[in-house]
Amino acid sequence: MSNANTPVTLYFDATCPFAWVTSRWIKEVEAVRDVDVTFAPMSLAVLNEDKDIPADYASKMTAAWGPALVAAAVYTREPEKVDALYTALGTRIHDQGQGGRVGDGAYDDLIAEALDEAGLSADYAAAAHSRGDDAEAWEPTLRSYHATALAKVGDDVGTPVVELEGRAFFGPVLTRVPRGEDAGKIFDAAVTLGGYDHFYELKKTRSEDPSAV
């Protein structure tokens, strides 16, 4: 099956382990299929702000604002650098086991390291604390990108949201990263399913946690 120049947009929250595994699958797909990939921010903090969630998870959502706000700022000004930023952040948070942090500013050190690794200005780090609705805040922009993702799939979803050739869905939720041609075959199947107007859901109970390594 040929997928020449297939447009792919992956909406992610850098703190989400499921989005991380799916994103690494998409990076594998880049090597075996002709795709044009865009990484765009959405927010677990926004997704969960009106939900009755445990206190410890709520503290994790407070921490999640920082990486998402920085991603929104970079996506707005230098969208071509979001891939590198996400890779640098995600590697630290997930592969190196530095995630699961709680409280405001919990990821500030990782954000600074990731910006440097991605060749981005350290000034972007200030976006991590730019909450509110004033002209200097990035929160309204992040909410706008998040709303764009949900408008494509509805609000009964999480992260990631993946859009293939203009058709979007939640997931695919993977717990391990398919490699090489296996990644390509799963991508082909996702394009086929996503391209059918009446396809909505394919799901089973998960029995393991996600891991990209």
C-alpha positions in Angstrom: 0.0 0.0 0.0 1.4 3.4 -0.9 0.9 6.3 1.5 2.9 8.9 -0.5 2.9 12.3 1.2 0.3 11.3 3.7 -0.3 14.3 6.1 -0.2 13.3 9.8 -0.8 15.6 12.7 -0.3 14.3 16.3 -1.8 16.3 19.1 0.2 15.6 22.3 0.7 16.4 25.9 4.4 15.9 26.7 3.6 14.4 30.1 1.3 11.7 28.7 3.0 8.2 28.4 0.5 7.0 25.8 1.1 10.0 23.6 4.8 9.4 23.9 4.6 5.8 22.7 2.3 6.8 19.8 4.7 9.6 18.8 7.7 7.3 18.8 5.6 5.0 16.5 5.0 7.9 14.2 8.8 8.6 14.2 9.3 5.0 13.1 6.7 5.5 10.4 8.6 8.4 9.0 11.5 6.0 8.1 9.3 3.5 6.2 6.4 5.6 4.7 6.2 8.9 2.8 4.5 11.1 5.5 4.5 14.8 6.4 4.3 14.8 10.2 3.2 17.8 12.3 3.3 17.7 16.1 0.8 20.0 17.8 0.0 20.7 21.5 -3.1 19.8 23.4 -3.4 19.6 27.2 -4.2 17.0 29.8 -4.6 19.8 32.3 -7.3 21.4 30.2 -8.9 18.0 29.5 -9.2 17.2 33.2 -9.9 20.6 34.7 -13.7 20.0 35.2 -13.4 16.4 36.2 -13.6 14.8 39.6 -10.0 13.4 39.8 -7.9 12.2 42.8 -5.8 14.9 44.5 -2.5 13.3 43.5 -3.5 13.2 39.9 -4.7 16.8 40.1 -1.3 17.8 41.3 0.2 16.1 38.3 -2.1 18.1 36.1 -0.9 21.3 37.7 2.7 20.2 36.7 1.5 19.4 33.2 0.6 23.0 32.4 4.3 24.0 32.1 5.4 21.7 29.2 2.1 22.2 27.4 2.3 26.0 27.5 5.9 26.0 26.3 4.8 23.6 23.4 2.0 26.1 22.5 4.5 29.0 22.4 7.0 27.1 20.2 4.2 25.7 17.9 3.0 29.3 17.4 6.4 30.8 16.6 8.5 27.9 15.3 6.3 25.0 14.5 9.0 23.1 12.7 10.9 22.9 16.1 8.1 21.2 18.1 9.3 17.8 17.0 12.7 18.3 18.5 11.3 19.9 21.6 8.9 17.1 22.2 11.6 14.5 21.6 13.9 16.2 24.1 11.2 16.6 26.7 9.7 13.2 26.2 13.0 11.4 26.4 13.6 12.9 29.8 10.1 12.5 31.2 9.4 9.0 29.9 12.5 7.2 28.8 14.7 8.6 31.6 12.0 8.2 34.3 11.8 11.9 35.2 8.0 12.2 34.9 5.2 11.9 37.3 6.1 15.3 38.9 3.6 17.3 40.9 2.9 21.0 41.5 3.5 24.2 39.6 6.8 24.5 37.9 7.8 20.9 38.5 9.2 20.5 35.0 11.1 23.8 34.8 14.5 22.2 34.8 13.6 19.7 32.1 12.0 22.4 30.0 15.3 24.4 30.1 17.3 21.4 29.1 14.9 20.5 26.3 14.9 24.0 24.9 18.7 24.0 24.8 18.9 20.6 23.2 16.3 21.6 20.5 18.2 24.8 19.6 15.4 27.0 20.9 15.6 30.3 22.8 15.7 29.9 26.6 13.1 32.7 26.6 10.4 30.2 25.8 10.8 28.8 29.4 8.8 31.8 30.6 5.7 30.5 28.8 5.5 27.7 31.4 4.2 30.2 33.9 2.0 32.3 31.5 -1.4 31.4 32.8 -4.4 33.7 32.6 -6.1 35.6 29.9 -3.9 38.7 29.6 -2.2 39.6 26.3 1.2 38.1 27.4 -0.2 34.7 28.5 0.0 31.6 26.4 -2.9 29.8 28.1 -5.6 31.1 25.7 -3.4 29.9 22.8 -3.0 26.4 24.3 -6.7 26.2 24.9 -7.3 27.1 21.3 -5.0 24.3 20.1 -6.6 21.9 22.5 -10.1 22.8 21.3 -8.9 22.3 17.7 -8.0 18.7 18.6 -11.2 18.0 20.4 -13.3 19.5 17.6 -12.0 16.7 15.3 -12.8 13.8 17.6 -15.2 14.9 20.4 -14.6 15.4 24.1 -14.8 11.8 25.3 -11.1 11.2 24.5 -7.6 11.7 26.0 -4.2 12.1 24.4 -3.0 11.6 21.8 -5.2 12.7 19.0 -4.0 11.6 15.6 -5.2 13.1 12.3 -4.5 11.1 9.1 -5.4 12.6 5.7 -7.9 14.9 7.4 -9.6 12.2 9.5 -8.8 12.2 13.2 -9.3 9.8 16.1 -8.1 9.2 19.7 -5.0 7.0 19.6 -4.0 4.5 18.5 -3.2 3.6 22.1 -0.1 1.5 22.0 1.9 0.2 25.0 5.1 -0.6 23.0 6.6 1.1 19.9 6.3 -0.9 16.7 9.6 -0.8 14.8 10.5 -0.8 11.1 8.1 -2.3 8.7 5.8 -3.4 11.6 5.3 0.3 12.3 4.5 0.9 8.6 1.9 -1.9 8.5 0.1 -0.6 11.6 0.1 2.9 10.0 -1.4 1.5 6.8 -4.1 -0.2 8.8 -4.8 3.1 10.7 -5.1 5.0 7.5 -7.5 2.4 6.1 -9.7 2.4 9.2 -9.6 6.1 9.6 -10.6 6.6 6.0 -13.9 4.8 6.5 -16.6 7.4 7.3 -18.4 5.1 9.7 -15.4 3.8 11.7 -15.5 5.0 15.3 -13.9 2.7 17.8 -11.7 -0.4 18.2 -10.8 -1.1 21.9 -9.8 -3.8 24.4 -8.9 -3.8 28.1 -5.3 -2.8 28.6 -3.2 -5.2 30.6 0.2 -3.4 30.7 1.6 0.1 31.1 3.1 2.0 28.1 6.8 1.9 27.5 8.8 3.3 24.6 12.1 1.5 25.5 
